[in-house]
Amino acid sequence: MSANVLQHLKNRRTIYALGRDVKLGNEELVSLIQNSIKQAPSSFNSQTSRAVVLLGKHQDRLWEIAKETLKAIVPADAYPATEAKLSGFQAAYGTVLFYEDQDVVGDLQKKFALYADNFPIWSEHSTGMAQLAVWTALAEHDIGASLQHYNPLIDDKVKAEWNIPSSWKLRAQMPFGSIVSPAGEKEYMNDEERFRVFA
């Protein structure tokens, strides 16, 4: 692995304090996100990953949906903290919604019955790699991000709001924007506890 690639991976951190002072234009941002996902690997080159990029009023609407949904189920005394957290994500420049197309997964299960049980697992691998690819590419341009999981709570409202195909399964939300406050130091567990090498 080149020093540059490793440095980009190190720069990819969870950033919660995000703003809208992004230097890239919308076309550049969308192209960066699309190309990152296109280059991410998938089993059998199945390309199961899908994405919806929300900017401007659509970014705001997503997190309003999250607020409406959470307000209905979070205890009243705990909701202000939840709302503040969601407002932080809403303050970001945009959000990428990561989906996996279940029609493609189902077709693969039929076509390759021997591996049928594995395709949903491999689909999860694909979305994880797509998320890392986008996150790292954004970090390379000094754009911060975090990975959120308000699915499946928001799925139906989001699907209706943006006419998402019924076969697309929401896996994660990635708010992104300018870095208002950087991440703190990252701690790592001992290599001896995590890795084994036999040579």
N, C-alpha and C positions, 0 to 999 in steps of 0.2 A: 504494500500500500504506500503510495507516495505521501510525502510529508504534507502536501497541500490537501489531499483527500482527508487525511487524519485530522488536520487542523479544522477543516470544515465540519467534520463530525463533532469535534470538541466545541466548536462555536455554537452548535445547535443545542440550545438550552430551553428549558421551560420558562417563558417570560409571561408574567401575568399583567404587568403594568404596560399597556399598549396604547399607542396614540395613532393619529392620522397623518403624521408628517412623513409620508412615504415618498421617496425620490422617484421610484419607477411609476410610469403612467399605467393606466388600466390595461391597455393592450399588452404592454411588456409583462405586467404581472400575470395576466391570464395565459400568455404564451409560456412563461416560465413554469407555471403550475401544470399546464397541459403537457408540456414536453417532459417534465419531471415524471409525471405519471406514465407517460408513454414509454419511457426508458426503464421503468421499474419492472422486474421480472415477474412472471406468473407461470403456474404449472401448465404444461402443455401449450405454452404461449396462449393461454385462454383469454387473457386480457379482460378479466372479470371486473376490474376496478372502474368505477364511474365517479364523477365529481360534479358538484354544483358550486360555482363561485358566486358569492353574494357580496355586492359592493353597494355603497351609498345607502339609499332608503331600504334596500333589500337586507343589508347588514343589520340595520336598526330593527327591521320587522322581525327578523329571526329571533333576536334576543327579547323582543316584546312577547313573542309567542312563548319563549321559554319562561318568562316572568309570569305570564297568564297561567301557564300549565303548572308551574311550581307553587304559585300562590294558592291554588286549589287543593294542594295536598300537603304542603308544609305547615306545621303548627304556626299559628299567628305570631307567637312570641319569637319564633326562630326565623320567620320570613324576612325581616329587615336585613339580616346578615346574608341570606340567600340572594335577595334583591341587589345588594351592594356588589356581590360577586358577579352576578349576571350583568350588571351595569358596567363593570370593568371589561367584560368581554364585548359588550356593545360599544364601548369607546374605541375599539380597535378599528382599523381601516376596512377590514373585510373578514369573511369567514369562508373556509372551504368545507363543504359537506362531503364526506367520503362515503361512497356507497359500494356495494357489491351486487352485481346482477345475478339474481337467483335463477333466472331462465337459463343463463349460460351454465351455471353450476349444475342444474338439473339435466341439461342436454349432455353434459360430460358424464354424468352418472349413468345415463342410459347408454351412451356410446361406449364407455369403458366400465362395464359393470363390475369387473374385478376390483376396481379402485373406488367404487361408488361411495363408500363410507369416508374416504379420504378427501374428496373434492370440497366439501364444506370447510374442512380444516385447511386445505391448501388455499382456499379463497381468503380465509383469515390471514394467512401468510402474505397473500398478494396485497391486501389492503394495508397491512403493517408496513410492507416495503414501499408502497406508494406514499404512505404518510411520511415515512422517514425521508424519502427522496424529496418531497415537496418541502418539508421542514428544513432540511439541510440546504436546499437551493435558496430558500428565503433567507436563511441565516447568512449565506454567502453575500447577500445584498444588504446586510445589516437590517433585516426585517425580523422582528421577534415573533414568536408564536407559542401557543400551548395546545395541548390536545384534550378535548373535553368529550364527555359521553353522556349526553342528555337523552340519547336514544335508550329505550323505545318510547319514553314519555312524550316526546315532541313529534314523533314520526308522522302520525296521521294529519296533524295540523300543517306540518311542513309539506307533506305530500300534496295536500289540497291547495296550499298557498302558491306553490310553484309548479303544480301539475307534474309531479315526479312520476315516472312510470311505476306501475304496481310491482314489477319484478325487482326494483331496486331496493335493497335493504340498507338502511342507514347504519353505519358502523362507528362514525366519529365526526366531531366538529373541530375545526382548527381555526380559531380566531387569530388574525395576524395584523401587525402594524408596526409603527415606529416604536423603538425601545425607550420607554419613559423611565424605567428603572431596571437595571441589569439583574441577572440572576446572581445569587450568592455563590460561594465556593462549593464545589461538588465533592462529596466524600465518596471514596471507593472502598469496597471491602477488600480484604487481602486476596491476592492472586491465588495463594495456596488453597483457599477455601472455594475458589470459583473455577479453577482450571486444572486439568490433568493432561499431561503430555507424555506420550510414549514414543520414543524414537529408536 
